[in-house]
């Protein structure tokens, strides 16, 4: 697919989409929660919707259960302008579910139902390779690396996207309860580290992967590799740090009243990818990159001000309002 006729470049997001069940009351344990609200999620799906909501062109590649929840999730992608051409349905496994506890500070704890869920059963031969080859950016996490056959599908999709000239973007999105052990999580997350050209980690993920108690430049740069064009460390309400071959720095946060941090990192990634997909040279121009990261910080901040990920993902006009108000 060319980008002629004003058609935007495609961002393809690979991985899991699931339903978070979020308590109707914040600050209680799962057992104390009086009820739960369905909140569609899954980091790669959130990124795709974040891109589309900002006016970009996005597709999601993954597997859902051939059940009411799976078809509901595919419908949500389409309603939000994300291509569902890369979705498969599994007749033998359910769509993944997660029960989420919202602590009073807006942070989350998870209990997952995946034994196995449909997303884990995506096979390499089910991939829509034409769609993947048409991506200018191919984005993924690490949850799809946990078990076969999904792991092989992930590796194949990455390889096909790279051969077709896509920029590879990686947000490990660590969810320790899903891994057999901490050691296995670290090993597998790092097993594809040197393939990605853009990597975003949170401060917690940085400390987990390096074994350090610091989030300083030295710690971050211990994760640098030669193929990398941009390494980002997000610091929650403290903004973000960026590292490239030629320069490094930090971008200040936007201060908002956070209600629910779900999806903030995905919103940030979507905003970044939207702003670099048509022009990768932004990654080599510090002034322009700082503007993009300020925009991404604003997107992440806005996303924390509402409950749930997808309903909270901002439009360009909402971001502009925050940027202009500061």
C-alpha positions in Angstrom: 0.0 0.0 0.0 1.4 3.3 -0.9 0.7 6.6 0.9 -0.4 8.3 -2.3 -3.9 9.9 -2.5 -3.4 11.3 1.0 -3.7 7.8 2.6 -1.8 7.8 5.9 0.9 5.3 6.6 -0.2 2.2 8.5 0.7 1.3 12.1 0.1 -2.4 12.9 -0.2 -3.4 16.5 0.3 -7.1 17.4 -0.7 -9.1 20.5 -3.5 -9.5 22.9 -6.9 -7.9 23.3 -9.0 -8.9 26.4 -11.6 -7.6 28.7 -10.7 -6.1 32.0 -13.4 -6.4 34.7 -13.0 -3.3 36.8 -14.6 -3.0 40.3 -17.4 -0.5 40.5 -15.7 0.9 43.7 -12.1 2.0 43.8 -9.7 1.0 46.6 -11.2 -2.4 47.5 -9.9 -5.9 47.0 -11.4 -8.2 44.3 -13.2 -10.2 47.1 -14.7 -7.0 48.5 -15.8 -5.5 45.2 -19.6 -5.3 45.0 -19.6 -5.5 41.2 -17.5 -5.2 38.0 -17.8 -3.2 34.8 -16.5 -4.6 31.5 -13.6 -2.6 30.2 -12.0 -3.7 26.9 -8.3 -3.6 26.9 -5.0 -5.3 26.1 -2.0 -3.0 25.5 -1.5 -3.6 21.8 -5.2 -3.1 21.1 -5.2 0.1 23.2 -2.2 1.4 21.2 -4.1 0.7 17.9 -7.2 2.6 19.1 -5.0 5.4 20.5 -3.5 5.8 17.0 -6.9 5.9 15.3 -8.4 8.3 17.8 -5.5 10.7 17.0 -6.4 10.5 13.3 -3.8 7.9 12.4 -4.3 4.7 10.5 -4.1 1.5 12.6 -4.7 -2.2 12.4 -4.7 -4.9 15.1 -3.3 -8.4 14.6 -4.2 -11.1 17.1 -6.7 -13.8 18.0 -9.9 -13.6 19.9 -12.4 -16.3 21.1 -15.2 -17.1 18.8 -17.6 -16.0 21.6 -19.7 -13.0 22.5 -16.8 -11.2 24.1 -14.4 -11.9 21.2 -16.9 -10.5 18.7 -17.6 -7.5 21.0 -13.9 -6.7 21.0 -13.6 -6.9 17.2 -16.6 -4.6 17.0 -15.0 -2.1 19.4 -11.8 -2.0 17.2 -14.0 -1.4 14.1 -16.1 1.3 15.8 -12.9 3.1 16.7 -11.6 3.0 13.1 -9.1 0.2 13.6 -8.8 -2.4 10.8 -9.8 -5.8 12.0 -8.3 -7.6 8.9 -5.6 -9.2 11.1 -8.0 -10.8 13.6 -8.6 -14.5 13.8 -11.2 -16.2 15.9 -10.6 -19.5 17.8 -13.6 -21.8 18.2 -12.0 -23.8 21.0 -10.7 -21.2 23.4 -12.2 -18.2 25.2 -11.3 -14.6 24.9 -8.9 -13.6 27.8 -10.3 -11.9 30.9 -8.6 -10.0 33.7 -10.0 -8.9 37.0 -8.4 -5.6 38.0 -8.2 -4.0 41.4 -8.0 -0.3 41.3 -6.1 0.9 44.4 -7.1 4.3 45.9 -4.0 5.9 44.1 -5.2 4.7 40.7 -2.6 2.0 40.3 -3.7 -1.6 39.5 -3.4 -5.2 40.5 -4.4 -8.0 38.1 -5.9 -11.5 38.3 -6.0 -13.2 34.8 -8.2 -15.9 33.3 -6.1 -17.4 30.5 -5.9 -21.2 30.5 -5.3 -21.0 27.6 -7.1 -18.0 26.1 -7.5 -17.5 22.3 -4.8 -14.9 22.0 -2.2 -17.5 23.2 -3.2 -19.9 20.3 -2.4 -17.6 17.3 -0.3 -19.7 14.9 2.2 -18.4 12.4 0.1 -19.8 9.5 -2.9 -17.7 10.6 -1.1 -14.4 10.2 -2.3 -11.9 7.6 1.1 -11.4 6.1 -0.1 -8.8 3.5 -1.4 -6.6 6.2 1.8 -6.9 8.2 3.9 -6.2 5.1 2.0 -3.0 4.5 2.9 -1.6 8.0 5.3 1.4 8.2 5.5 0.8 12.0 5.0 -2.6 13.6 4.4 -2.4 17.3 4.3 -5.3 19.9 4.6 -6.2 23.6 6.0 -9.2 25.4 2.8 -11.0 26.6 2.7 -12.7 23.2 6.1 -14.3 23.9 5.0 -16.3 26.9 3.7 -19.5 25.3 3.6 -21.3 22.0 2.2 -21.1 19.4 1.7 -17.4 19.8 5.4 -16.9 20.5 6.3 -18.3 17.0 3.6 -16.2 15.4 5.0 -13.1 17.1 8.6 -13.8 15.9 7.3 -14.5 12.4 5.3 -11.3 12.2 8.2 -9.3 13.5 10.5 -10.8 10.9 8.0 -10.2 8.0 7.4 -6.6 9.1 11.1 -5.9 9.3 11.9 -7.5 5.9 9.1 -5.2 4.4 10.9 -2.1 5.9 8.7 -1.4 8.9 10.1 0.4 12.0 9.8 -2.0 14.9 8.4 -0.6 18.1 8.5 -2.5 21.5 6.7 -1.8 24.8 7.4 -4.9 27.0 4.4 -4.1 29.2 5.5 -6.4 32.0 2.7 -8.4 33.6 4.6 -10.6 36.0 1.5 -12.8 37.1 1.3 -14.1 33.5 4.9 -15.4 33.5 6.1 -18.7 35.0 8.8 -16.9 36.9 10.6 -13.5 37.1 13.7 -15.1 35.5 11.7 -16.4 32.5 10.0 -13.0 32.1 13.3 -11.2 32.0 14.9 -13.7 29.7 12.1 -13.7 27.1 11.6 -9.9 27.2 15.3 -9.5 26.5 15.3 -12.3 23.9 14.0 -9.9 21.2 15.5 -6.7 22.7 18.1 -6.1 19.9 15.5 -6.3 17.1 13.5 -3.2 18.1 14.3 0.3 16.9 12.0 2.1 19.3 11.6 0.8 22.8 9.5 2.3 25.6 9.9 1.0 29.2 8.4 2.3 32.4 10.7 3.1 35.4 9.5 -0.1 37.1 10.3 -2.1 33.9 13.7 -0.5 33.7 14.6 -1.5 37.3 13.2 -5.0 36.7 15.2 -5.6 33.5 18.5 -4.2 34.8 18.3 -5.3 38.4 19.1 -1.7 39.4 17.4 0.5 42.0 18.0 3.5 39.9 16.4 5.0 36.8 19.3 7.2 35.9 21.0 7.6 32.5 23.6 5.0 33.2 21.0 2.4 34.1 18.9 3.2 31.0 21.9 3.2 28.6 22.8 -0.3 29.9 19.8 -1.4 27.8 21.0 0.4 24.6 21.8 -1.7 21.5 23.1 -0.8 18.1 19.8 -1.2 16.2 18.1 1.2 18.6 17.0 4.6 17.3 15.1 5.7 20.4 14.9 4.5 24.0 12.2 6.0 26.2 11.8 5.6 29.9 8.4 6.8 31.2 8.4 8.1 34.8 4.6 8.3 35.5 3.8 11.7 36.9 7.4 12.8 36.5 7.4 12.8 32.6 9.8 10.8 30.5 13.5 10.5 29.6 14.7 9.9 26.0 17.9 8.5 24.6 19.1 8.4 21.0 22.6 7.8 19.4 23.2 11.5 19.4 21.4 13.1 22.3 19.4 12.5 25.5 17.2 14.5 27.8 13.9 14.6 29.6 10.5 16.1 29.0 8.3 17.5 31.8 5.0 15.9 32.7 1.5 17.5 32.7 -0.1 17.6 36.2 -3.6 16.2 36.2 -5.9 14.6 38.8 -5.3 10.9 38.0 -8.3 8.6 38.5 -7.1 5.5 36.7 -3.6 4.9 35.1 -4.9 2.2 32.8 -3.9 2.8 29.2 -1.7 5.9 29.9 1.4 4.1 28.6 -0.5 2.9 25.5 -1.8 6.3 24.8 1.7 7.7 25.1 3.0 5.1 22.6 0.1 5.6 20.2 0.8 9.4 20.2 4.6 8.8 19.6 4.0 6.3 16.7 1.4 8.6 15.1 3.9 11.4 15.0 6.8 9.4 13.6 5.2 7.0 11.2 5.4 9.3 8.2 8.8 10.7 9.0 11.3 8.7 10.9 13.8 11.6 10.7 12.0 13.1 13.8 14.0 10.5 15.8 17.2 12.4 14.8 16.0 15.9 15.4 15.9 16.7 19.1 13.7 19.8 18.9 11.0 18.0 16.9 11.3 14.9 19.0 10.8 16.9 22.2 7.6 18.4 20.7 6.4 14.9 19.9 7.2 13.6 23.4 5.4 16.6 24.9 2.4 15.7 22.9 2.8 12.0 24.0 3.1 13.1 27.7 -0.2 15.1 27.3 -1.9 12.1 25.8 -0.8 9.9 28.7 -1.9 12.5 31.2 -5.4 12.9 29.8 -5.8 9.1 29.7 -5.4 9.0 33.5 -8.2 11.4 34.2 -11.0 8.9 33.2 -11.7 5.3 34.2 -10.8 2.6 31.7 -8.3 2.7 28.9 -10.3 3.0 25.6 -12.9 5.6 26.7 -10.1 7.7 28.1 -7.9 7.8 25.0 -7.8 11.4 23.8 -8.5 13.1 20.5 -6.2 15.7 19.0 -8.4 18.6 20.1 -8.3 17.3 23.7 -4.5 17.2 23.5 -4.3 20.6 22.0 -6.4 22.0 24.8 -4.1 20.6 27.4 -1.0 21.8 25.5 -2.3 25.3 25.1 -3.5 25.5 28.6 0.0 24.9 30.0 
